[in-house]
Amino acid sequence: MVRTLRAARFLFVGPVILMFLVFINLMASPHHWWVQWAALGIGIAWVVSLFRLLRAAVLIGGLAALIAYFRKR
């Protein structure tokens, strides 16, 4: 459960961190685009977090459907 909450938080925090890094890159060295490597790592972590959150949503939805099915019977 804690991992899922951290994954949900990272879906919002990750892009903010990346925007901050892009700003630093533009201010510090505009002709050398080093932020692409940070974007690659943050992007991979963001996709993993998204899949973790989707897996939890499918699991909770499936359990809710199963409970509704048995209550109806």
CNS distance restraints for C-alpha pairs under 8 A (distance, minus, plus):
assign (resid   1 and name CA) (resid   5 and name CA) 6.38 0.50 0.50
assign (resid   2 and name CA) (resid   6 and name CA) 6.18 0.50 0.50
assign (resid   3 and name CA) (resid   7 and name CA) 6.09 0.50 0.50
assign (resid   4 and name CA) (resid   8 and name CA) 6.21 0.50 0.50
assign (resid   4 and name CA) (resid  49 and name CA) 7.93 0.50 0.50
assign (resid   4 and name CA) (resid  52 and name CA) 6.55 0.50 0.50
assign (resid   4 and name CA) (resid  53 and name CA) 5.89 0.50 0.50
assign (resid   4 and name CA) (resid  56 and name CA) 7.17 0.50 0.50
assign (resid   5 and name CA) (resid   9 and name CA) 6.21 0.50 0.50
assign (resid   6 and name CA) (resid  10 and name CA) 6.11 0.50 0.50
assign (resid   7 and name CA) (resid  11 and name CA) 6.43 0.50 0.50
assign (resid   7 and name CA) (resid  49 and name CA) 4.64 0.50 0.50
assign (resid   7 and name CA) (resid  50 and name CA) 7.02 0.50 0.50
assign (resid   7 and name CA) (resid  52 and name CA) 6.87 0.50 0.50
assign (resid   7 and name CA) (resid  53 and name CA) 6.46 0.50 0.50
assign (resid   8 and name CA) (resid  12 and name CA) 7.28 0.50 0.50
assign (resid   8 and name CA) (resid  49 and name CA) 6.96 0.50 0.50
assign (resid   8 and name CA) (resid  50 and name CA) 7.52 0.50 0.50
assign (resid   8 and name CA) (resid  53 and name CA) 6.45 0.50 0.50
assign (resid   9 and name CA) (resid  13 and name CA) 6.19 0.50 0.50
assign (resid  10 and name CA) (resid  14 and name CA) 5.28 0.50 0.50
assign (resid  10 and name CA) (resid  46 and name CA) 6.94 0.50 0.50
assign (resid  10 and name CA) (resid  49 and name CA) 7.04 0.50 0.50
assign (resid  11 and name CA) (resid  15 and name CA) 7.33 0.50 0.50
assign (resid  11 and name CA) (resid  46 and name CA) 6.09 0.50 0.50
assign (resid  11 and name CA) (resid  49 and name CA) 6.83 0.50 0.50
assign (resid  11 and name CA) (resid  50 and name CA) 6.94 0.50 0.50
assign (resid  12 and name CA) (resid  16 and name CA) 6.90 0.50 0.50
assign (resid  13 and name CA) (resid  17 and name CA) 6.22 0.50 0.50
assign (resid  14 and name CA) (resid  18 and name CA) 6.25 0.50 0.50
assign (resid  14 and name CA) (resid  42 and name CA) 6.46 0.50 0.50
assign (resid  14 and name CA) (resid  46 and name CA) 6.74 0.50 0.50
assign (resid  15 and name CA) (resid  19 and name CA) 6.11 0.50 0.50
assign (resid  16 and name CA) (resid  20 and name CA) 6.24 0.50 0.50
assign (resid  17 and name CA) (resid  21 and name CA) 6.25 0.50 0.50
assign (resid  18 and name CA) (resid  22 and name CA) 6.16 0.50 0.50
assign (resid  18 and name CA) (resid  38 and name CA) 7.57 0.50 0.50
assign (resid  18 and name CA) (resid  39 and name CA) 6.44 0.50 0.50
assign (resid  18 and name CA) (resid  42 and name CA) 7.43 0.50 0.50
assign (resid  19 and name CA) (resid  23 and name CA) 6.22 0.50 0.50
assign (resid  20 and name CA) (resid  24 and name CA) 6.30 0.50 0.50
assign (resid  21 and name CA) (resid  25 and name CA) 6.06 0.50 0.50
assign (resid  21 and name CA) (resid  35 and name CA) 6.55 0.50 0.50
assign (resid  22 and name CA) (resid  26 and name CA) 6.15 0.50 0.50
assign (resid  22 and name CA) (resid  35 and name CA) 6.19 0.50 0.50
assign (resid  23 and name CA) (resid  27 and name CA) 6.22 0.50 0.50
assign (resid  24 and name CA) (resid  28 and name CA) 5.85 0.50 0.50
assign (resid  25 and name CA) (resid  29 and name CA) 5.53 0.50 0.50
assign (resid  25 and name CA) (resid  30 and name CA) 6.12 0.50 0.50
assign (resid  25 and name CA) (resid  32 and name CA) 7.92 0.50 0.50
assign (resid  25 and name CA) (resid  33 and name CA) 6.90 0.50 0.50
assign (resid  25 and name CA) (resid  34 and name CA) 7.09 0.50 0.50
assign (resid  25 and name CA) (resid  35 and name CA) 6.38 0.50 0.50
assign (resid  26 and name CA) (resid  30 and name CA) 4.45 0.50 0.50
assign (resid  29 and name CA) (resid  33 and name CA) 7.46 0.50 0.50
assign (resid  34 and name CA) (resid  38 and name CA) 7.61 0.50 0.50
assign (resid  35 and name CA) (resid  39 and name CA) 6.10 0.50 0.50
assign (resid  36 and name CA) (resid  40 and name CA) 6.16 0.50 0.50
assign (resid  37 and name CA) (resid  41 and name CA) 6.48 0.50 0.50
assign (resid  38 and name CA) (resid  42 and name CA) 6.08 0.50 0.50
assign (resid  39 and name CA) (resid  43 and name CA) 5.70 0.50 0.50
assign (resid  40 and name CA) (resid  44 and name CA) 6.22 0.50 0.50
assign (resid  41 and name CA) (resid  45 and name CA) 6.28 0.50 0.50
assign (resid  42 and name CA) (resid  46 and name CA) 5.93 0.50 0.50
assign (resid  43 and name CA) (resid  47 and name CA) 6.23 0.50 0.50
assign (resid  44 and name CA) (resid  48 and name CA) 6.31 0.50 0.50
assign (resid  45 and name CA) (resid  49 and name CA) 6.15 0.50 0.50
assign (resid  46 and name CA) (resid  50 and name CA) 6.13 0.50 0.50
assign (resid  47 and name CA) (resid  51 and name CA) 6.22 0.50 0.50
assign (resid  48 and name CA) (resid  52 and name CA) 6.18 0.50 0.50
assign (resid  49 and name CA) (resid  53 and name CA) 6.16 0.50 0.50
assign (resid  50 and name CA) (resid  54 and name CA) 6.12 0.50 0.50
assign (resid  51 and name CA) (resid  55 and name CA) 6.01 0.50 0.50
assign (resid  52 and name CA) (resid  56 and name CA) 6.37 0.50 0.50
assign (resid  53 and name CA) (resid  57 and name CA) 6.21 0.50 0.50
assign (resid  54 and name CA) (resid  58 and name CA) 6.13 0.50 0.50
assign (resid  55 and name CA) (resid  59 and name CA) 6.16 0.50 0.50
assign (resid  56 and name CA) (resid  60 and name CA) 6.11 0.50 0.50
assign (resid  57 and name CA) (resid  61 and name CA) 5.96 0.50 0.50
assign (resid  58 and name CA) (resid  62 and name CA) 5.94 0.50 0.50
assign (resid  59 and name CA) (resid  63 and name CA) 6.19 0.50 0.50
assign (resid  60 and name CA) (resid  64 and name CA) 6.11 0.50 0.50
assign (resid  61 and name CA) (resid  65 and name CA) 6.13 0.50 0.50
assign (resid  62 and name CA) (resid  66 and name CA) 6.10 0.50 0.50
assign (resid  63 and name CA) (resid  67 and name CA) 6.13 0.50 0.50
assign (resid  64 and name CA) (resid  68 and name CA) 6.14 0.50 0.50
assign (resid  65 and name CA) (resid  69 and name CA) 6.04 0.50 0.50
assign (resid  66 and name CA) (resid  70 and name CA) 6.30 0.50 0.50
assign (resid  67 and name CA) (resid  71 and name CA) 6.12 0.50 0.50
assign (resid  68 and name CA) (resid  72 and name CA) 6.17 0.50 0.50
assign (resid  69 and name CA) (resid  73 and name CA) 6.57 0.50 0.50
